[in-house]
């Protein structure tokens, strides 16, 4: 693993953690900011959708449902 790849991986992990926290806290504005021009793996998206459904926030669920999925 190169340091460039490692940096990208760390950024992705930090980004996902921030997104997960924002979903858990119901922070719609922060979620919109974090989702700008983003795609997600189906497993990540599914987890965040489950988390959003626990909070029963339709706006957040809709934001997450609109994110395109990617296969890595």
Beta strands, then each sheet from edge to edge (+ up, - down):
strand 1: 39-41
strand 2: 68-70
sheet 1: 1+ 2+
end
